[in-house]
Amino acid sequence: MILIFFYFFIIYSWIKRKRILPKLMITAYTINILSHLPVLFMEGETGGDSILPSVLWILYFIRSRRVKATFTN
């Protein structure tokens, strides 16, 4: 339930182009990775299509100049 409010806050921040959005997105993708880790350790497979994109998006939000230029409010 808390995650639903968190994701709505991310949507609100995205629409308003808030400066905090990159940190929120990095947090959301980190939560996604952490939620898939137990499956990786228990079953030995995770469907790498869920962790790898999250890692790439985290790197994008950290390194991108476009992200820094867009979210300025």
N, C-alpha and C positions, 0 to 999 in steps of 0.2 A: 504494500500500500504506500509506503514511504517513497519507493522508487517511482510510482506513478506521479506523485507530486513533484519529485525531482525532475522527471522528464517533461512535465508541463512547464516547470520553471526554465528548463533548457529551451523549450519552444518559445516561451515569452522572451527570453534573452536573445534568441536568434532573431526574432521579429524586430526587437528594439535595438539590435546590434550593440549589445552591452559588451563592455571590455572584459567582463568576467567569463564570457562564453567559452573561449578556448580552454580555460581551466576546467570548466564544467564538462566540456566534451572529453577532455583527457580523463577526468574522473569517471565519466560514464563508460568509456571504452575500457578503462582499467577494471571497473566492476564487471564488465562483460568477460574479460579475460579471466578474472578470478572466479567467476561462476562456472567457467568451463574447465578449470584446473582439476576439480575432483573427478570429473569424468575422464580426463586424461590419465590420472593416476590409477583409478579403479579399473577402467576397461582397457587402458593402453592405447586407445584411439579417441580422437576428439572430432574428427572431421575438420582437419586443419583449415577448412574454409571459414571457420568462425574466429580463430585466434589471429591468424595472419593479417586479415583485413583490419582488425582492431589495432594491431601493432603499427601497421602502415598509417592508419588515420592519426594515431597518437603522434607519430613522427611528423606527419604533415602539419598538425596543429602546433607543434613545437617549432618547426623550422620555417614555415611559410611566411613570406613577406606579405602576401596577399591577405592572409588571415589577420596579421597585425595591422594592416592598413584598413581593413573593412570594419573591424569591431573596435570602434574608437569612443563610443559614448560612455 
